[in-house]
């Protein structure tokens, strides 16, 4: 899966996948063979944090 370097584009992509296809961020990363740290290093500096209870970044 392509990982956009723009945080807002990545946020939209990841939250859509989490909502529609995956029960957790770990499942998405495992299924798509993505390093979770790669997602976090783009989204966290932009102020987005993963909320496990909501299964989305906010």
Phi and psi restraints in degrees (range 20) as a CNS / XPLOR table:
assign (resid 1 and name C) (resid 2 and name N)
       (resid 2 and name CA) (resid 2 and name C) 1.0 -71.3 20.0 2
assign (resid 2 and name N) (resid 2 and name CA)
       (resid 2 and name C) (resid 3 and name N) 1.0 133.7 20.0 2
assign (resid 2 and name C) (resid 3 and name N)
       (resid 3 and name CA) (resid 3 and name C) 1.0 -109.9 20.0 2
assign (resid 3 and name N) (resid 3 and name CA)
       (resid 3 and name C) (resid 4 and name N) 1.0 107.2 20.0 2
assign (resid 3 and name C) (resid 4 and name N)
       (resid 4 and name CA) (resid 4 and name C) 1.0 -64.5 20.0 2
assign (resid 4 and name N) (resid 4 and name CA)
       (resid 4 and name C) (resid 5 and name N) 1.0 145.2 20.0 2
assign (resid 4 and name C) (resid 5 and name N)
       (resid 5 and name CA) (resid 5 and name C) 1.0 -85.1 20.0 2
assign (resid 5 and name N) (resid 5 and name CA)
       (resid 5 and name C) (resid 6 and name N) 1.0 -14.5 20.0 2
assign (resid 5 and name C) (resid 6 and name N)
       (resid 6 and name CA) (resid 6 and name C) 1.0 -78.7 20.0 2
assign (resid 6 and name N) (resid 6 and name CA)
       (resid 6 and name C) (resid 7 and name N) 1.0 122.3 20.0 2
assign (resid 6 and name C) (resid 7 and name N)
       (resid 7 and name CA) (resid 7 and name C) 1.0 -59.4 20.0 2
assign (resid 7 and name N) (resid 7 and name CA)
       (resid 7 and name C) (resid 8 and name N) 1.0 -38.8 20.0 2
assign (resid 7 and name C) (resid 8 and name N)
       (resid 8 and name CA) (resid 8 and name C) 1.0 -69.3 20.0 2
assign (resid 8 and name N) (resid 8 and name CA)
       (resid 8 and name C) (resid 9 and name N) 1.0 -37.6 20.0 2
assign (resid 8 and name C) (resid 9 and name N)
       (resid 9 and name CA) (resid 9 and name C) 1.0 -67.2 20.0 2
assign (resid 9 and name N) (resid 9 and name CA)
       (resid 9 and name C) (resid 10 and name N) 1.0 -42.8 20.0 2
assign (resid 9 and name C) (resid 10 and name N)
       (resid 10 and name CA) (resid 10 and name C) 1.0 -64.9 20.0 2
assign (resid 10 and name N) (resid 10 and name CA)
       (resid 10 and name C) (resid 11 and name N) 1.0 -41.7 20.0 2
assign (resid 10 and name C) (resid 11 and name N)
       (resid 11 and name CA) (resid 11 and name C) 1.0 -56.2 20.0 2
assign (resid 11 and name N) (resid 11 and name CA)
       (resid 11 and name C) (resid 12 and name N) 1.0 -48.7 20.0 2
assign (resid 11 and name C) (resid 12 and name N)
       (resid 12 and name CA) (resid 12 and name C) 1.0 -61.0 20.0 2
assign (resid 12 and name N) (resid 12 and name CA)
       (resid 12 and name C) (resid 13 and name N) 1.0 -46.4 20.0 2
assign (resid 12 and name C) (resid 13 and name N)
       (resid 13 and name CA) (resid 13 and name C) 1.0 -62.4 20.0 2
assign (resid 13 and name N) (resid 13 and name CA)
       (resid 13 and name C) (resid 14 and name N) 1.0 -50.1 20.0 2
assign (resid 13 and name C) (resid 14 and name N)
       (resid 14 and name CA) (resid 14 and name C) 1.0 -66.9 20.0 2
assign (resid 14 and name N) (resid 14 and name CA)
       (resid 14 and name C) (resid 15 and name N) 1.0 -45.5 20.0 2
assign (resid 14 and name C) (resid 15 and name N)
       (resid 15 and name CA) (resid 15 and name C) 1.0 -64.2 20.0 2
assign (resid 15 and name N) (resid 15 and name CA)
       (resid 15 and name C) (resid 16 and name N) 1.0 -35.3 20.0 2
assign (resid 15 and name C) (resid 16 and name N)
       (resid 16 and name CA) (resid 16 and name C) 1.0 -64.8 20.0 2
assign (resid 16 and name N) (resid 16 and name CA)
       (resid 16 and name C) (resid 17 and name N) 1.0 -45.9 20.0 2
assign (resid 16 and name C) (resid 17 and name N)
       (resid 17 and name CA) (resid 17 and name C) 1.0 -63.5 20.0 2
assign (resid 17 and name N) (resid 17 and name CA)
       (resid 17 and name C) (resid 18 and name N) 1.0 -41.3 20.0 2
assign (resid 17 and name C) (resid 18 and name N)
       (resid 18 and name CA) (resid 18 and name C) 1.0 -64.5 20.0 2
assign (resid 18 and name N) (resid 18 and name CA)
       (resid 18 and name C) (resid 19 and name N) 1.0 -40.5 20.0 2
assign (resid 18 and name C) (resid 19 and name N)
       (resid 19 and name CA) (resid 19 and name C) 1.0 -68.3 20.0 2
assign (resid 19 and name N) (resid 19 and name CA)
       (resid 19 and name C) (resid 20 and name N) 1.0 -43.9 20.0 2
assign (resid 19 and name C) (resid 20 and name N)
       (resid 20 and name CA) (resid 20 and name C) 1.0 -94.4 20.0 2
assign (resid 20 and name N) (resid 20 and name CA)
       (resid 20 and name C) (resid 21 and name N) 1.0 -26.0 20.0 2
assign (resid 20 and name C) (resid 21 and name N)
       (resid 21 and name CA) (resid 21 and name C) 1.0 -129.3 20.0 2
assign (resid 21 and name N) (resid 21 and name CA)
       (resid 21 and name C) (resid 22 and name N) 1.0 -24.7 20.0 2
assign (resid 21 and name C) (resid 22 and name N)
       (resid 22 and name CA) (resid 22 and name C) 1.0 -130.6 20.0 2
assign (resid 22 and name N) (resid 22 and name CA)
       (resid 22 and name C) (resid 23 and name N) 1.0 138.2 20.0 2
assign (resid 22 and name C) (resid 23 and name N)
       (resid 23 and name CA) (resid 23 and name C) 1.0 -79.8 20.0 2
assign (resid 23 and name N) (resid 23 and name CA)
       (resid 23 and name C) (resid 24 and name N) 1.0 -10.1 20.0 2
assign (resid 23 and name C) (resid 24 and name N)
       (resid 24 and name CA) (resid 24 and name C) 1.0 -159.8 20.0 2
assign (resid 24 and name N) (resid 24 and name CA)
       (resid 24 and name C) (resid 25 and name N) 1.0 162.6 20.0 2
assign (resid 24 and name C) (resid 25 and name N)
       (resid 25 and name CA) (resid 25 and name C) 1.0 -64.1 20.0 2
assign (resid 25 and name N) (resid 25 and name CA)
       (resid 25 and name C) (resid 26 and name N) 1.0 -38.8 20.0 2
assign (resid 25 and name C) (resid 26 and name N)
       (resid 26 and name CA) (resid 26 and name C) 1.0 -61.9 20.0 2
assign (resid 26 and name N) (resid 26 and name CA)
       (resid 26 and name C) (resid 27 and name N) 1.0 -41.8 20.0 2
assign (resid 26 and name C) (resid 27 and name N)
       (resid 27 and name CA) (resid 27 and name C) 1.0 -63.3 20.0 2
assign (resid 27 and name N) (resid 27 and name CA)
       (resid 27 and name C) (resid 28 and name N) 1.0 -42.4 20.0 2
assign (resid 27 and name C) (resid 28 and name N)
       (resid 28 and name CA) (resid 28 and name C) 1.0 -60.3 20.0 2
assign (resid 28 and name N) (resid 28 and name CA)
       (resid 28 and name C) (resid 29 and name N) 1.0 -48.6 20.0 2
assign (resid 28 and name C) (resid 29 and name N)
       (resid 29 and name CA) (resid 29 and name C) 1.0 -63.2 20.0 2
assign (resid 29 and name N) (resid 29 and name CA)
       (resid 29 and name C) (resid 30 and name N) 1.0 -43.0 20.0 2
assign (resid 29 and name C) (resid 30 and name N)
       (resid 30 and name CA) (resid 30 and name C) 1.0 -63.5 20.0 2
assign (resid 30 and name N) (resid 30 and name CA)
       (resid 30 and name C) (resid 31 and name N) 1.0 -45.9 20.0 2
assign (resid 30 and name C) (resid 31 and name N)
       (resid 31 and name CA) (resid 31 and name C) 1.0 -66.0 20.0 2
assign (resid 31 and name N) (resid 31 and name CA)
       (resid 31 and name C) (resid 32 and name N) 1.0 -38.5 20.0 2
assign (resid 31 and name C) (resid 32 and name N)
       (resid 32 and name CA) (resid 32 and name C) 1.0 -94.9 20.0 2
assign (resid 32 and name N) (resid 32 and name CA)
       (resid 32 and name C) (resid 33 and name N) 1.0 1.6 20.0 2
assign (resid 32 and name C) (resid 33 and name N)
       (resid 33 and name CA) (resid 33 and name C) 1.0 54.4 20.0 2
assign (resid 33 and name N) (resid 33 and name CA)
       (resid 33 and name C) (resid 34 and name N) 1.0 52.6 20.0 2
assign (resid 33 and name C) (resid 34 and name N)
       (resid 34 and name CA) (resid 34 and name C) 1.0 -115.7 20.0 2
assign (resid 34 and name N) (resid 34 and name CA)
       (resid 34 and name C) (resid 35 and name N) 1.0 139.2 20.0 2
assign (resid 34 and name C) (resid 35 and name N)
       (resid 35 and name CA) (resid 35 and name C) 1.0 -74.0 20.0 2
assign (resid 35 and name N) (resid 35 and name CA)
       (resid 35 and name C) (resid 36 and name N) 1.0 121.6 20.0 2
assign (resid 35 and name C) (resid 36 and name N)
       (resid 36 and name CA) (resid 36 and name C) 1.0 -56.8 20.0 2
assign (resid 36 and name N) (resid 36 and name CA)
       (resid 36 and name C) (resid 37 and name N) 1.0 -37.6 20.0 2
assign (resid 36 and name C) (resid 37 and name N)
       (resid 37 and name CA) (resid 37 and name C) 1.0 -61.2 20.0 2
assign (resid 37 and name N) (resid 37 and name CA)
       (resid 37 and name C) (resid 38 and name N) 1.0 -32.1 20.0 2
assign (resid 37 and name C) (resid 38 and name N)
       (resid 38 and name CA) (resid 38 and name C) 1.0 -63.8 20.0 2
assign (resid 38 and name N) (resid 38 and name CA)
       (resid 38 and name C) (resid 39 and name N) 1.0 -42.8 20.0 2
assign (resid 38 and name C) (resid 39 and name N)
       (resid 39 and name CA) (resid 39 and name C) 1.0 -64.9 20.0 2
assign (resid 39 and name N) (resid 39 and name CA)
       (resid 39 and name C) (resid 40 and name N) 1.0 -47.1 20.0 2
assign (resid 39 and name C) (resid 40 and name N)
       (resid 40 and name CA) (resid 40 and name C) 1.0 -64.6 20.0 2
assign (resid 40 and name N) (resid 40 and name CA)
       (resid 40 and name C) (resid 41 and name N) 1.0 -35.9 20.0 2
assign (resid 40 and name C) (resid 41 and name N)
       (resid 41 and name CA) (resid 41 and name C) 1.0 -70.6 20.0 2
assign (resid 41 and name N) (resid 41 and name CA)
       (resid 41 and name C) (resid 42 and name N) 1.0 -16.7 20.0 2
assign (resid 41 and name C) (resid 42 and name N)
       (resid 42 and name CA) (resid 42 and name C) 1.0 -92.7 20.0 2
assign (resid 42 and name N) (resid 42 and name CA)
       (resid 42 and name C) (resid 43 and name N) 1.0 -43.2 20.0 2
assign (resid 42 and name C) (resid 43 and name N)
       (resid 43 and name CA) (resid 43 and name C) 1.0 -82.2 20.0 2
assign (resid 43 and name N) (resid 43 and name CA)
       (resid 43 and name C) (resid 44 and name N) 1.0 -39.3 20.0 2
assign (resid 43 and name C) (resid 44 and name N)
       (resid 44 and name CA) (resid 44 and name C) 1.0 -63.8 20.0 2
assign (resid 44 and name N) (resid 44 and name CA)
       (resid 44 and name C) (resid 45 and name N) 1.0 -42.4 20.0 2
assign (resid 44 and name C) (resid 45 and name N)
       (resid 45 and name CA) (resid 45 and name C) 1.0 -62.7 20.0 2
assign (resid 45 and name N) (resid 45 and name CA)
       (resid 45 and name C) (resid 46 and name N) 1.0 -22.1 20.0 2
assign (resid 45 and name C) (resid 46 and name N)
       (resid 46 and name CA) (resid 46 and name C) 1.0 -86.4 20.0 2
assign (resid 46 and name N) (resid 46 and name CA)
       (resid 46 and name C) (resid 47 and name N) 1.0 1.0 20.0 2
assign (resid 46 and name C) (resid 47 and name N)
       (resid 47 and name CA) (resid 47 and name C) 1.0 95.9 20.0 2
assign (resid 47 and name N) (resid 47 and name CA)
       (resid 47 and name C) (resid 48 and name N) 1.0 6.0 20.0 2
assign (resid 47 and name C) (resid 48 and name N)
       (resid 48 and name CA) (resid 48 and name C) 1.0 -94.3 20.0 2
assign (resid 48 and name N) (resid 48 and name CA)
       (resid 48 and name C) (resid 49 and name N) 1.0 133.4 20.0 2
assign (resid 48 and name C) (resid 49 and name N)
       (resid 49 and name CA) (resid 49 and name C) 1.0 -124.1 20.0 2
assign (resid 49 and name N) (resid 49 and name CA)
       (resid 49 and name C) (resid 50 and name N) 1.0 144.6 20.0 2
assign (resid 49 and name C) (resid 50 and name N)
       (resid 50 and name CA) (resid 50 and name C) 1.0 -79.8 20.0 2
assign (resid 50 and name N) (resid 50 and name CA)
       (resid 50 and name C) (resid 51 and name N) 1.0 127.8 20.0 2
assign (resid 50 and name C) (resid 51 and name N)
       (resid 51 and name CA) (resid 51 and name C) 1.0 -105.5 20.0 2
assign (resid 51 and name N) (resid 51 and name CA)
       (resid 51 and name C) (resid 52 and name N) 1.0 104.7 20.0 2
assign (resid 51 and name C) (resid 52 and name N)
       (resid 52 and name CA) (resid 52 and name C) 1.0 -61.3 20.0 2
assign (resid 52 and name N) (resid 52 and name CA)
       (resid 52 and name C) (resid 53 and name N) 1.0 -38.7 20.0 2
assign (resid 52 and name C) (resid 53 and name N)
       (resid 53 and name CA) (resid 53 and name C) 1.0 -66.3 20.0 2
assign (resid 53 and name N) (resid 53 and name CA)
       (resid 53 and name C) (resid 54 and name N) 1.0 -29.1 20.0 2
assign (resid 53 and name C) (resid 54 and name N)
       (resid 54 and name CA) (resid 54 and name C) 1.0 -99.3 20.0 2
assign (resid 54 and name N) (resid 54 and name CA)
       (resid 54 and name C) (resid 55 and name N) 1.0 -10.3 20.0 2
assign (resid 54 and name C) (resid 55 and name N)
       (resid 55 and name CA) (resid 55 and name C) 1.0 52.9 20.0 2
assign (resid 55 and name N) (resid 55 and name CA)
       (resid 55 and name C) (resid 56 and name N) 1.0 49.5 20.0 2
assign (resid 55 and name C) (resid 56 and name N)
       (resid 56 and name CA) (resid 56 and name C) 1.0 -159.1 20.0 2
assign (resid 56 and name N) (resid 56 and name CA)
       (resid 56 and name C) (resid 57 and name N) 1.0 160.5 20.0 2
assign (resid 56 and name C) (resid 57 and name N)
       (resid 57 and name CA) (resid 57 and name C) 1.0 -89.2 20.0 2
assign (resid 57 and name N) (resid 57 and name CA)
       (resid 57 and name C) (resid 58 and name N) 1.0 140.9 20.0 2
